[in-house]
């Protein structure tokens, strides 16, 4: 998930150390190194990645829970980063 493009995905903030972020839901329309911008009821809400846990709906319809600390960083660098995969036993 850390190598997935976030813009365009449906997001829902399910946990946060900032109480004002919990319950924000909508489509991600922009991303910076430390924040995402969610279009929530025609209002843009900027959410700090490092303090939230998000539920993201992928294009195939599945939902993934992501700790925002895992996606902090410039989007282009995150997409280029190599991920070590666990081998099947």
PyMOL Python script that loads the backbone (N, CA, C, O; Angstrom):
from pymol import cmd

cmd.read_pdbstr("""\
ATOM      1  N   UNK A   1       0.829  -1.194   0.000  1.00  0.00           N
ATOM      2  CA  UNK A   1       0.000   0.000   0.000  1.00  0.00           C
ATOM      3  C   UNK A   1       0.867   1.249   0.000  1.00  0.00           C
ATOM      4  O   UNK A   1       0.442   2.292  -0.496  1.00  0.00           O
ATOM      5  N   UNK A   2       2.060   1.162   0.541  1.00  0.00           N
ATOM      6  CA  UNK A   2       2.897   2.357   0.603  1.00  0.00           C
ATOM      7  C   UNK A   2       3.351   2.797  -0.772  1.00  0.00           C
ATOM      8  O   UNK A   2       3.812   3.929  -0.923  1.00  0.00           O
ATOM      9  N   UNK A   3       3.238   1.945  -1.783  1.00  0.00           N
ATOM     10  CA  UNK A   3       3.647   2.322  -3.135  1.00  0.00           C
ATOM     11  C   UNK A   3       2.457   2.645  -4.032  1.00  0.00           C
ATOM     12  O   UNK A   3       2.623   2.745  -5.248  1.00  0.00           O
ATOM     13  N   UNK A   4       1.294   2.806  -3.481  1.00  0.00           N
ATOM     14  CA  UNK A   4       0.085   3.070  -4.251  1.00  0.00           C
ATOM     15  C   UNK A   4      -0.132   4.570  -4.367  1.00  0.00           C
ATOM     16  O   UNK A   4       0.174   5.315  -3.436  1.00  0.00           O
ATOM     17  N   UNK A   5      -0.656   5.019  -5.497  1.00  0.00           N
ATOM     18  CA  UNK A   5      -1.045   6.414  -5.679  1.00  0.00           C
ATOM     19  C   UNK A   5      -2.287   6.675  -4.822  1.00  0.00           C
ATOM     20  O   UNK A   5      -3.270   5.940  -4.922  1.00  0.00           O
ATOM     21  N   UNK A   6      -2.251   7.697  -3.995  1.00  0.00           N
ATOM     22  CA  UNK A   6      -3.363   7.978  -3.086  1.00  0.00           C
ATOM     23  C   UNK A   6      -4.415   8.894  -3.698  1.00  0.00           C
ATOM     24  O   UNK A   6      -5.595   8.790  -3.363  1.00  0.00           O
ATOM     25  N   UNK A   7      -4.002   9.790  -4.591  1.00  0.00           N
ATOM     26  CA  UNK A   7      -4.946  10.748  -5.162  1.00  0.00           C
ATOM     27  C   UNK A   7      -6.018   9.997  -5.941  1.00  0.00           C
ATOM     28  O   UNK A   7      -5.723   9.152  -6.786  1.00  0.00           O
ATOM     29  N   UNK A   8      -7.272  10.327  -5.635  1.00  0.00           N
ATOM     30  CA  UNK A   8      -8.404   9.688  -6.278  1.00  0.00           C
ATOM     31  C   UNK A   8      -9.054   8.615  -5.432  1.00  0.00           C
ATOM     32  O   UNK A   8     -10.171   8.192  -5.730  1.00  0.00           O
ATOM     33  N   UNK A   9      -8.383   8.162  -4.382  1.00  0.00           N
ATOM     34  CA  UNK A   9      -8.961   7.137  -3.523  1.00  0.00           C
ATOM     35  C   UNK A   9      -9.932   7.750  -2.518  1.00  0.00           C
ATOM     36  O   UNK A   9      -9.773   8.898  -2.102  1.00  0.00           O
ATOM     37  N   UNK A  10     -10.941   6.966  -2.135  1.00  0.00           N
ATOM     38  CA  UNK A  10     -11.853   7.370  -1.071  1.00  0.00           C
ATOM     39  C   UNK A  10     -11.159   7.106   0.257  1.00  0.00           C
ATOM     40  O   UNK A  10     -10.602   6.027   0.457  1.00  0.00           O
ATOM     41  N   UNK A  11     -11.184   8.077   1.167  1.00  0.00           N
ATOM     42  CA  UNK A  11     -10.513   7.958   2.460  1.00  0.00           C
ATOM     43  C   UNK A  11     -11.481   8.258   3.588  1.00  0.00           C
ATOM     44  O   UNK A  11     -12.411   9.052   3.445  1.00  0.00           O
ATOM     45  N   UNK A  12     -11.237   7.600   4.715  1.00  0.00           N
ATOM     46  CA  UNK A  12     -12.022   7.832   5.920  1.00  0.00           C
ATOM     47  C   UNK A  12     -11.043   7.815   7.093  1.00  0.00           C
ATOM     48  O   UNK A  12     -10.333   6.830   7.296  1.00  0.00           O
ATOM     49  N   UNK A  13     -11.003   8.910   7.869  1.00  0.00           N
ATOM     50  CA  UNK A  13     -10.124   8.969   9.033  1.00  0.00           C
ATOM     51  C   UNK A  13     -10.832   8.249  10.177  1.00  0.00           C
ATOM     52  O   UNK A  13     -11.866   8.706  10.662  1.00  0.00           O
ATOM     53  N   UNK A  14     -10.259   7.103  10.608  1.00  0.00           N
ATOM     54  CA  UNK A  14     -10.904   6.300  11.649  1.00  0.00           C
ATOM     55  C   UNK A  14     -10.301   6.519  13.032  1.00  0.00           C
ATOM     56  O   UNK A  14     -10.980   6.321  14.039  1.00  0.00           O
ATOM     57  N   UNK A  15      -9.040   6.922  13.093  1.00  0.00           N
ATOM     58  CA  UNK A  15      -8.382   7.224  14.373  1.00  0.00           C
ATOM     59  C   UNK A  15      -7.454   8.403  14.160  1.00  0.00           C
ATOM     60  O   UNK A  15      -6.924   8.605  13.067  1.00  0.00           O
ATOM     61  N   UNK A  16      -7.263   9.186  15.225  1.00  0.00           N
ATOM     62  CA  UNK A  16      -6.339  10.308  15.142  1.00  0.00           C
ATOM     63  C   UNK A  16      -6.024  10.825  16.537  1.00  0.00           C
ATOM     64  O   UNK A  16      -6.864  10.781  17.436  1.00  0.00           O
ATOM     65  N   UNK A  17      -4.801  11.315  16.702  1.00  0.00           N
ATOM     66  CA  UNK A  17      -4.465  11.985  17.954  1.00  0.00           C
ATOM     67  C   UNK A  17      -5.041  13.395  17.958  1.00  0.00           C
ATOM     68  O   UNK A  17      -5.100  14.034  19.008  1.00  0.00           O
ATOM     69  N   UNK A  18      -5.466  13.887  16.798  1.00  0.00           N
ATOM     70  CA  UNK A  18      -6.139  15.182  16.673  1.00  0.00           C
ATOM     71  C   UNK A  18      -7.638  14.900  16.546  1.00  0.00           C
ATOM     72  O   UNK A  18      -8.079  14.416  15.503  1.00  0.00           O
ATOM     73  N   UNK A  19      -8.434  15.193  17.588  1.00  0.00           N
ATOM     74  CA  UNK A  19      -9.848  14.799  17.574  1.00  0.00           C
ATOM     75  C   UNK A  19     -10.659  15.412  16.431  1.00  0.00           C
ATOM     76  O   UNK A  19     -11.684  14.848  16.048  1.00  0.00           O
ATOM     77  N   UNK A  20     -10.242  16.521  15.891  1.00  0.00           N
ATOM     78  CA  UNK A  20     -10.972  17.154  14.797  1.00  0.00           C
ATOM     79  C   UNK A  20     -10.864  16.412  13.476  1.00  0.00           C
ATOM     80  O   UNK A  20     -11.655  16.666  12.567  1.00  0.00           O
ATOM     81  N   UNK A  21      -9.911  15.505  13.346  1.00  0.00           N
ATOM     82  CA  UNK A  21      -9.730  14.754  12.101  1.00  0.00           C
ATOM     83  C   UNK A  21     -10.627  13.524  12.006  1.00  0.00           C
ATOM     84  O   UNK A  21     -10.971  13.095  10.904  1.00  0.00           O
ATOM     85  N   UNK A  22     -11.011  12.952  13.150  1.00  0.00           N
ATOM     86  CA  UNK A  22     -11.790  11.714  13.144  1.00  0.00           C
ATOM     87  C   UNK A  22     -13.142  11.960  12.461  1.00  0.00           C
ATOM     88  O   UNK A  22     -13.852  12.914  12.782  1.00  0.00           O
ATOM     89  N   UNK A  23     -13.477  11.088  11.522  1.00  0.00           N
ATOM     90  CA  UNK A  23     -14.748  11.204  10.811  1.00  0.00           C
ATOM     91  C   UNK A  23     -14.659  11.919   9.478  1.00  0.00           C
ATOM     92  O   UNK A  23     -15.631  11.921   8.724  1.00  0.00           O
ATOM     93  N   UNK A  24     -13.525  12.526   9.164  1.00  0.00           N
ATOM     94  CA  UNK A  24     -13.378  13.149   7.855  1.00  0.00           C
ATOM     95  C   UNK A  24     -13.375  12.037   6.818  1.00  0.00           C
ATOM     96  O   UNK A  24     -12.633  11.061   6.932  1.00  0.00           O
ATOM     97  N   UNK A  25     -14.221  12.201   5.803  1.00  0.00           N
ATOM     98  CA  UNK A  25     -14.253  11.196   4.744  1.00  0.00           C
ATOM     99  C   UNK A  25     -14.529  11.883   3.422  1.00  0.00           C
ATOM    100  O   UNK A  25     -15.237  12.887   3.353  1.00  0.00           O
ATOM    101  N   UNK A  26     -13.952  11.315   2.376  1.00  0.00           N
ATOM    102  CA  UNK A  26     -14.134  11.863   1.043  1.00  0.00           C
ATOM    103  C   UNK A  26     -13.022  11.387   0.132  1.00  0.00           C
ATOM    104  O   UNK A  26     -12.281  10.463   0.468  1.00  0.00           O
ATOM    105  N   UNK A  27     -12.910  12.026  -1.028  1.00  0.00           N
ATOM    106  CA  UNK A  27     -11.919  11.657  -2.027  1.00  0.00           C
ATOM    107  C   UNK A  27     -10.635  12.466  -1.806  1.00  0.00           C
ATOM    108  O   UNK A  27     -10.682  13.676  -1.587  1.00  0.00           O
ATOM    109  N   UNK A  28      -9.487  11.777  -1.866  1.00  0.00           N
ATOM    110  CA  UNK A  28      -8.204  12.466  -1.746  1.00  0.00           C
ATOM    111  C   UNK A  28      -7.944  13.204  -3.053  1.00  0.00           C
ATOM    112  O   UNK A  28      -7.930  12.599  -4.125  1.00  0.00           O
ATOM    113  N   UNK A  29      -7.738  14.528  -2.956  1.00  0.00           N
ATOM    114  CA  UNK A  29      -7.545  15.328  -4.165  1.00  0.00           C
ATOM    115  C   UNK A  29      -6.136  15.890  -4.286  1.00  0.00           C
ATOM    116  O   UNK A  29      -5.761  16.379  -5.352  1.00  0.00           O
ATOM    117  N   UNK A  30      -5.345  15.830  -3.213  1.00  0.00           N
ATOM    118  CA  UNK A  30      -3.967  16.315  -3.272  1.00  0.00           C
ATOM    119  C   UNK A  30      -3.174  15.665  -2.149  1.00  0.00           C
ATOM    120  O   UNK A  30      -3.727  15.224  -1.142  1.00  0.00           O
ATOM    121  N   UNK A  31      -1.853  15.618  -2.353  1.00  0.00           N
ATOM    122  CA  UNK A  31      -0.972  15.018  -1.350  1.00  0.00           C
ATOM    123  C   UNK A  31       0.353  15.764  -1.362  1.00  0.00           C
ATOM    124  O   UNK A  31       0.901  16.069  -2.422  1.00  0.00           O
ATOM    125  N   UNK A  32       0.859  16.052  -0.172  1.00  0.00           N
ATOM    126  CA  UNK A  32       2.190  16.627  -0.018  1.00  0.00           C
ATOM    127  C   UNK A  32       3.008  15.675   0.846  1.00  0.00           C
ATOM    128  O   UNK A  32       2.558  14.576   1.170  1.00  0.00           O
ATOM    129  N   UNK A  33       4.194  16.096   1.212  1.00  0.00           N
ATOM    130  CA  UNK A  33       5.061  15.251   2.036  1.00  0.00           C
ATOM    131  C   UNK A  33       4.397  14.857   3.352  1.00  0.00           C
ATOM    132  O   UNK A  33       4.481  13.699   3.761  1.00  0.00           O
ATOM    133  N   UNK A  34       3.744  15.793   4.011  1.00  0.00           N
ATOM    134  CA  UNK A  34       3.199  15.555   5.348  1.00  0.00           C
ATOM    135  C   UNK A  34       1.683  15.566   5.442  1.00  0.00           C
ATOM    136  O   UNK A  34       1.136  15.255   6.500  1.00  0.00           O
ATOM    137  N   UNK A  35       0.991  15.916   4.368  1.00  0.00           N
ATOM    138  CA  UNK A  35      -0.467  16.040   4.441  1.00  0.00           C
ATOM    139  C   UNK A  35      -1.164  15.418   3.234  1.00  0.00           C
ATOM    140  O   UNK A  35      -0.560  15.174   2.189  1.00  0.00           O
ATOM    141  N   UNK A  36      -2.464  15.172   3.423  1.00  0.00           N
ATOM    142  CA  UNK A  36      -3.347  14.855   2.308  1.00  0.00           C
ATOM    143  C   UNK A  36      -4.494  15.853   2.364  1.00  0.00           C
ATOM    144  O   UNK A  36      -4.841  16.360   3.431  1.00  0.00           O
ATOM    145  N   UNK A  37      -5.079  16.130   1.203  1.00  0.00           N
ATOM    146  CA  UNK A  37      -6.245  17.008   1.145  1.00  0.00           C
ATOM    147  C   UNK A  37      -7.427  16.145   0.717  1.00  0.00           C
ATOM    148  O   UNK A  37      -7.400  15.496  -0.329  1.00  0.00           O
ATOM    149  N   UNK A  38      -8.470  16.154   1.554  1.00  0.00           N
ATOM    150  CA  UNK A  38      -9.658  15.346   1.307  1.00  0.00           C
ATOM    151  C   UNK A  38     -10.819  16.279   0.982  1.00  0.00           C
ATOM    152  O   UNK A  38     -11.061  17.256   1.690  1.00  0.00           O
ATOM    153  N   UNK A  39     -11.535  15.965  -0.102  1.00  0.00           N
ATOM    154  CA  UNK A  39     -12.732  16.728  -0.455  1.00  0.00           C
ATOM    155  C   UNK A  39     -13.901  16.111   0.301  1.00  0.00           C
ATOM    156  O   UNK A  39     -14.391  15.043  -0.066  1.00  0.00           O
ATOM    157  N   UNK A  40     -14.350  16.792   1.366  1.00  0.00           N
ATOM    158  CA  UNK A  40     -15.384  16.298   2.275  1.00  0.00           C
ATOM    159  C   UNK A  40     -16.585  17.226   2.174  1.00  0.00           C
ATOM    160  O   UNK A  40     -16.534  18.364   2.642  1.00  0.00           O
ATOM    161  N   UNK A  41     -17.679  16.741   1.558  1.00  0.00           N
ATOM    162  CA  UNK A  41     -18.894  17.563   1.380  1.00  0.00           C
ATOM    163  C   UNK A  41     -18.578  18.904   0.726  1.00  0.00           C
ATOM    164  O   UNK A  41     -18.975  19.954   1.230  1.00  0.00           O
ATOM    165  N   UNK A  42     -17.867  18.865  -0.388  1.00  0.00           N
ATOM    166  CA  UNK A  42     -17.494  20.056  -1.170  1.00  0.00           C
ATOM    167  C   UNK A  42     -16.590  21.025  -0.414  1.00  0.00           C
ATOM    168  O   UNK A  42     -16.458  22.182  -0.813  1.00  0.00           O
ATOM    169  N   UNK A  43     -15.964  20.566   0.676  1.00  0.00           N
ATOM    170  CA  UNK A  43     -14.996  21.382   1.413  1.00  0.00           C
ATOM    171  C   UNK A  43     -13.679  20.640   1.431  1.00  0.00           C
ATOM    172  O   UNK A  43     -13.642  19.427   1.639  1.00  0.00           O
ATOM    173  N   UNK A  44     -12.602  21.368   1.213  1.00  0.00           N
ATOM    174  CA  UNK A  44     -11.271  20.770   1.249  1.00  0.00           C
ATOM    175  C   UNK A  44     -10.774  20.762   2.686  1.00  0.00           C
ATOM    176  O   UNK A  44     -10.781  21.786   3.370  1.00  0.00           O
ATOM    177  N   UNK A  45     -10.339  19.580   3.132  1.00  0.00           N
ATOM    178  CA  UNK A  45      -9.810  19.454   4.491  1.00  0.00           C
ATOM    179  C   UNK A  45      -8.406  18.883   4.398  1.00  0.00           C
ATOM    180  O   UNK A  45      -8.195  17.813   3.827  1.00  0.00           O
ATOM    181  N   UNK A  46      -7.449  19.605   4.964  1.00  0.00           N
ATOM    182  CA  UNK A  46      -6.046  19.173   4.969  1.00  0.00           C
ATOM    183  C   UNK A  46      -5.806  18.387   6.252  1.00  0.00           C
ATOM    184  O   UNK A  46      -6.072  18.874   7.351  1.00  0.00           O
ATOM    185  N   UNK A  47      -5.299  17.165   6.098  1.00  0.00           N
ATOM    186  CA  UNK A  47      -5.105  16.254   7.221  1.00  0.00           C
ATOM    187  C   UNK A  47      -3.632  15.882   7.297  1.00  0.00           C
ATOM    188  O   UNK A  47      -3.028  15.496   6.296  1.00  0.00           O
ATOM    189  N   UNK A  48      -3.066  15.998   8.469  1.00  0.00           N
ATOM    190  CA  UNK A  48      -1.667  15.635   8.689  1.00  0.00           C
ATOM    191  C   UNK A  48      -1.551  14.111   8.714  1.00  0.00           C
ATOM    192  O   UNK A  48      -2.237  13.453   9.496  1.00  0.00           O
ATOM    193  N   UNK A  49      -0.690  13.546   7.869  1.00  0.00           N
ATOM    194  CA  UNK A  49      -0.558  12.091   7.739  1.00  0.00           C
ATOM    195  C   UNK A  49      -0.086  11.427   9.026  1.00  0.00           C
ATOM    196  O   UNK A  49      -0.571  10.352   9.377  1.00  0.00           O
ATOM    197  N   UNK A  50       0.838  12.041   9.722  1.00  0.00           N
ATOM    198  CA  UNK A  50       1.510  11.376  10.843  1.00  0.00           C
ATOM    199  C   UNK A  50       0.634  11.151  12.068  1.00  0.00           C
ATOM    200  O   UNK A  50       1.044  10.437  12.984  1.00  0.00           O
ATOM    201  N   UNK A  51      -0.552  11.735  12.113  1.00  0.00           N
ATOM    202  CA  UNK A  51      -1.392  11.610  13.307  1.00  0.00           C
ATOM    203  C   UNK A  51      -2.693  10.846  13.062  1.00  0.00           C
ATOM    204  O   UNK A  51      -3.568  10.829  13.927  1.00  0.00           O
ATOM    205  N   UNK A  52      -2.831  10.210  11.885  1.00  0.00           N
ATOM    206  CA  UNK A  52      -4.094   9.554  11.552  1.00  0.00           C
ATOM    207  C   UNK A  52      -3.919   8.088  11.166  1.00  0.00           C
ATOM    208  O   UNK A  52      -2.836   7.643  10.785  1.00  0.00           O
ATOM    209  N   UNK A  53      -5.015   7.364  11.278  1.00  0.00           N
ATOM    210  CA  UNK A  53      -5.154   6.036  10.693  1.00  0.00           C
ATOM    211  C   UNK A  53      -6.311   6.156   9.710  1.00  0.00           C
ATOM    212  O   UNK A  53      -7.397   6.611  10.069  1.00  0.00           O
ATOM    213  N   UNK A  54      -6.069   5.742   8.460  1.00  0.00           N
ATOM    214  CA  UNK A  54      -7.046   5.904   7.388  1.00  0.00           C
ATOM    215  C   UNK A  54      -7.578   4.565   6.917  1.00  0.00           C
ATOM    216  O   UNK A  54      -6.850   3.571   6.907  1.00  0.00           O
ATOM    217  N   UNK A  55      -8.838   4.533   6.530  1.00  0.00           N
ATOM    218  CA  UNK A  55      -9.379   3.444   5.738  1.00  0.00           C
ATOM    219  C   UNK A  55      -9.432   3.968   4.314  1.00  0.00           C
ATOM    220  O   UNK A  55     -10.081   4.979   4.045  1.00  0.00           O
ATOM    221  N   UNK A  56      -8.750   3.284   3.397  1.00  0.00           N
ATOM    222  CA  UNK A  56      -8.722   3.688   1.999  1.00  0.00           C
ATOM    223  C   UNK A  56      -9.434   2.644   1.160  1.00  0.00           C
ATOM    224  O   UNK A  56      -9.198   1.446   1.317  1.00  0.00           O
ATOM    225  N   UNK A  57     -10.307   3.098   0.268  1.00  0.00           N
ATOM    226  CA  UNK A  57     -10.990   2.173  -0.640  1.00  0.00           C
ATOM    227  C   UNK A  57     -10.220   2.156  -1.950  1.00  0.00           C
ATOM    228  O   UNK A  57     -10.071   3.182  -2.613  1.00  0.00           O
ATOM    229  N   UNK A  58      -9.736   0.982  -2.312  1.00  0.00           N
ATOM    230  CA  UNK A  58      -8.958   0.794  -3.528  1.00  0.00           C
ATOM    231  C   UNK A  58      -9.885   0.682  -4.735  1.00  0.00           C
ATOM    232  O   UNK A  58     -11.077   0.417  -4.580  1.00  0.00           O
ATOM    233  N   UNK A  59      -9.337   0.884  -5.951  1.00  0.00           N
ATOM    234  CA  UNK A  59     -10.175   0.813  -7.155  1.00  0.00           C
ATOM    235  C   UNK A  59     -10.914  -0.514  -7.330  1.00  0.00           C
ATOM    236  O   UNK A  59     -11.972  -0.546  -7.959  1.00  0.00           O
ATOM    237  N   UNK A  60     -10.377  -1.609  -6.785  1.00  0.00           N
ATOM    238  CA  UNK A  60     -11.058  -2.907  -6.918  1.00  0.00           C
ATOM    239  C   UNK A  60     -12.185  -3.083  -5.896  1.00  0.00           C
ATOM    240  O   UNK A  60     -12.840  -4.125  -5.874  1.00  0.00           O
ATOM    241  N   UNK A  61     -12.414  -2.074  -5.052  1.00  0.00           N
ATOM    242  CA  UNK A  61     -13.500  -2.118  -4.082  1.00  0.00           C
ATOM    243  C   UNK A  61     -13.090  -2.563  -2.690  1.00  0.00           C
ATOM    244  O   UNK A  61     -13.871  -2.431  -1.748  1.00  0.00           O
ATOM    245  N   UNK A  62     -11.883  -3.087  -2.541  1.00  0.00           N
ATOM    246  CA  UNK A  62     -11.426  -3.523  -1.217  1.00  0.00           C
ATOM    247  C   UNK A  62     -11.034  -2.307  -0.377  1.00  0.00           C
ATOM    248  O   UNK A  62     -10.716  -1.242  -0.906  1.00  0.00           O
ATOM    249  N   UNK A  63     -11.064  -2.494   0.937  1.00  0.00           N
ATOM    250  CA  UNK A  63     -10.712  -1.427   1.866  1.00  0.00           C
ATOM    251  C   UNK A  63      -9.479  -1.839   2.649  1.00  0.00           C
ATOM    252  O   UNK A  63      -9.364  -2.980   3.095  1.00  0.00           O
ATOM    253  N   UNK A  64      -8.556  -0.894   2.811  1.00  0.00           N
ATOM    254  CA  UNK A  64      -7.293  -1.144   3.499  1.00  0.00           C
ATOM    255  C   UNK A  64      -7.136  -0.111   4.604  1.00  0.00           C
ATOM    256  O   UNK A  64      -7.398   1.073   4.393  1.00  0.00           O
ATOM    257  N   UNK A  65      -6.705  -0.558   5.788  1.00  0.00           N
ATOM    258  CA  UNK A  65      -6.407   0.368   6.880  1.00  0.00           C
ATOM    259  C   UNK A  65      -4.919   0.694   6.833  1.00  0.00           C
ATOM    260  O   UNK A  65      -4.079  -0.204   6.797  1.00  0.00           O
ATOM    261  N   UNK A  66      -4.603   1.983   6.835  1.00  0.00           N
ATOM    262  CA  UNK A  66      -3.217   2.440   6.703  1.00  0.00           C
ATOM    263  C   UNK A  66      -2.888   3.404   7.832  1.00  0.00           C
ATOM    264  O   UNK A  66      -3.619   4.364   8.074  1.00  0.00           O
ATOM    265  N   UNK A  67      -1.778   3.140   8.526  1.00  0.00           N
ATOM    266  CA  UNK A  67      -1.256   4.076   9.514  1.00  0.00           C
ATOM    267  C   UNK A  67      -0.581   5.205   8.743  1.00  0.00           C
ATOM    268  O   UNK A  67       0.329   4.956   7.952  1.00  0.00           O
ATOM    269  N   UNK A  68      -1.011   6.426   8.963  1.00  0.00           N
ATOM    270  CA  UNK A  68      -0.484   7.568   8.230  1.00  0.00           C
ATOM    271  C   UNK A  68       1.018   7.740   8.362  1.00  0.00           C
ATOM    272  O   UNK A  68       1.651   8.294   7.464  1.00  0.00           O
ATOM    273  N   UNK A  69       1.606   7.277   9.461  1.00  0.00           N
ATOM    274  CA  UNK A  69       3.058   7.381   9.635  1.00  0.00           C
ATOM    275  C   UNK A  69       3.798   6.602   8.559  1.00  0.00           C
ATOM    276  O   UNK A  69       4.928   6.946   8.215  1.00  0.00           O
ATOM    277  N   UNK A  70       3.167   5.545   8.019  1.00  0.00           N
ATOM    278  CA  UNK A  70       3.800   4.710   6.993  1.00  0.00           C
ATOM    279  C   UNK A  70       3.818   5.379   5.618  1.00  0.00           C
ATOM    280  O   UNK A  70       4.564   4.955   4.735  1.00  0.00           O
ATOM    281  N   UNK A  71       3.005   6.421   5.430  1.00  0.00           N
ATOM    282  CA  UNK A  71       2.941   7.067   4.120  1.00  0.00           C
ATOM    283  C   UNK A  71       3.489   8.491   4.138  1.00  0.00           C
ATOM    284  O   UNK A  71       3.355   9.220   3.155  1.00  0.00           O
ATOM    285  N   UNK A  72       4.108   8.893   5.255  1.00  0.00           N
ATOM    286  CA  UNK A  72       4.720  10.223   5.316  1.00  0.00           C
ATOM    287  C   UNK A  72       5.895  10.238   4.353  1.00  0.00           C
ATOM    288  O   UNK A  72       6.691   9.299   4.322  1.00  0.00           O
ATOM    289  N   UNK A  73       6.003  11.281   3.583  1.00  0.00           N
ATOM    290  CA  UNK A  73       7.084  11.430   2.614  1.00  0.00           C
ATOM    291  C   UNK A  73       6.526  11.950   1.307  1.00  0.00           C
ATOM    292  O   UNK A  73       5.319  11.915   1.066  1.00  0.00           O
ATOM    293  N   UNK A  74       7.425  12.432   0.470  1.00  0.00           N
ATOM    294  CA  UNK A  74       6.987  12.940  -0.824  1.00  0.00           C
ATOM    295  C   UNK A  74       6.399  11.786  -1.631  1.00  0.00           C
ATOM    296  O   UNK A  74       6.967  10.695  -1.668  1.00  0.00           O
ATOM    297  N   UNK A  75       5.270  12.027  -2.271  1.00  0.00           N
ATOM    298  CA  UNK A  75       4.618  10.954  -3.023  1.00  0.00           C
ATOM    299  C   UNK A  75       5.539  10.311  -4.061  1.00  0.00           C
ATOM    300  O   UNK A  75       5.542   9.089  -4.212  1.00  0.00           O
ATOM    301  N   UNK A  76       6.306  11.111  -4.765  1.00  0.00           N
ATOM    302  CA  UNK A  76       7.177  10.561  -5.808  1.00  0.00           C
ATOM    303  C   UNK A  76       8.255   9.665  -5.203  1.00  0.00           C
ATOM    304  O   UNK A  76       8.607   8.643  -5.793  1.00  0.00           O
ATOM    305  N   UNK A  77       8.779  10.030  -4.046  1.00  0.00           N
ATOM    306  CA  UNK A  77       9.786   9.195  -3.385  1.00  0.00           C
ATOM    307  C   UNK A  77       9.172   7.906  -2.847  1.00  0.00           C
ATOM    308  O   UNK A  77       9.789   6.843  -2.912  1.00  0.00           O
ATOM    309  N   UNK A  78       7.965   8.005  -2.319  1.00  0.00           N
ATOM    310  CA  UNK A  78       7.297   6.821  -1.793  1.00  0.00           C
ATOM    311  C   UNK A  78       7.015   5.815  -2.912  1.00  0.00           C
ATOM    312  O   UNK A  78       7.149   4.609  -2.708  1.00  0.00           O
ATOM    313  N   UNK A  79       6.630   6.303  -4.083  1.00  0.00           N
ATOM    314  CA  UNK A  79       6.338   5.412  -5.193  1.00  0.00           C
ATOM    315  C   UNK A  79       7.593   4.726  -5.729  1.00  0.00           C
ATOM    316  O   UNK A  79       7.516   3.606  -6.235  1.00  0.00           O
ATOM    317  N   UNK A  80       8.741   5.382  -5.625  1.00  0.00           N
ATOM    318  CA  UNK A  80      10.002   4.817  -6.113  1.00  0.00           C
ATOM    319  C   UNK A  80      10.636   3.844  -5.131  1.00  0.00           C
ATOM    320  O   UNK A  80      11.421   2.981  -5.527  1.00  0.00           O
ATOM    321  N   UNK A  81      10.294   3.981  -3.830  1.00  0.00           N
ATOM    322  CA  UNK A  81      10.941   3.208  -2.784  1.00  0.00           C
ATOM    323  C   UNK A  81      10.718   1.714  -2.983  1.00  0.00           C
ATOM    324  O   UNK A  81       9.608   1.273  -3.283  1.00  0.00           O
ATOM    325  N   UNK A  82      11.773   0.953  -2.815  1.00  0.00           N
ATOM    326  CA  UNK A  82      11.671  -0.501  -2.906  1.00  0.00           C
ATOM    327  C   UNK A  82      11.108  -1.040  -1.598  1.00  0.00           C
ATOM    328  O   UNK A  82      11.477  -0.592  -0.512  1.00  0.00           O
ATOM    329  N   UNK A  83      10.230  -1.985  -1.719  1.00  0.00           N
ATOM    330  CA  UNK A  83       9.622  -2.595  -0.543  1.00  0.00           C
ATOM    331  C   UNK A  83      10.097  -4.041  -0.457  1.00  0.00           C
ATOM    332  O   UNK A  83      10.043  -4.785  -1.436  1.00  0.00           O
ATOM    333  N   UNK A  84      10.557  -4.423   0.712  1.00  0.00           N
ATOM    334  CA  UNK A  84      10.994  -5.805   0.926  1.00  0.00           C
ATOM    335  C   UNK A  84       9.763  -6.673   1.173  1.00  0.00           C
ATOM    336  O   UNK A  84       8.997  -6.421   2.102  1.00  0.00           O
ATOM    337  N   UNK A  85       9.583  -7.659   0.369  1.00  0.00           N
ATOM    338  CA  UNK A  85       8.414  -8.525   0.455  1.00  0.00           C
ATOM    339  C   UNK A  85       8.726  -9.750   1.305  1.00  0.00           C
ATOM    340  O   UNK A  85       9.842 -10.269   1.279  1.00  0.00           O
ATOM    341  N   UNK A  86       7.742 -10.199   2.048  1.00  0.00           N
ATOM    342  CA  UNK A  86       7.907 -11.431   2.820  1.00  0.00           C
ATOM    343  C   UNK A  86       7.755 -12.614   1.871  1.00  0.00           C
ATOM    344  O   UNK A  86       6.889 -12.615   0.996  1.00  0.00           O
ATOM    345  N   UNK A  87       8.605 -13.619   2.053  1.00  0.00           N
ATOM    346  CA  UNK A  87       8.523 -14.798   1.198  1.00  0.00           C
ATOM    347  C   UNK A  87       7.447 -15.738   1.718  1.00  0.00           C
ATOM    348  O   UNK A  87       7.238 -15.857   2.925  1.00  0.00           O
ATOM    349  N   UNK A  88       6.770 -16.399   0.793  1.00  0.00           N
ATOM    350  CA  UNK A  88       5.767 -17.397   1.164  1.00  0.00           C
ATOM    351  C   UNK A  88       6.476 -18.610   1.735  1.00  0.00           C
ATOM    352  O   UNK A  88       7.547 -18.994   1.267  1.00  0.00           O
ATOM    353  N   UNK A  89       5.874 -19.205   2.742  1.00  0.00           N
ATOM    354  CA  UNK A  89       6.486 -20.388   3.356  1.00  0.00           C
ATOM    355  C   UNK A  89       5.912 -21.645   2.769  1.00  0.00           C
ATOM    356  O   UNK A  89       6.303 -22.744   3.160  1.00  0.00           O
TER     357      UNK A  89
END
""", "prot")
cmd.dss("prot")
cmd.show_as("cartoon", "prot")
cmd.util.cbc("prot")
cmd.orient("prot")
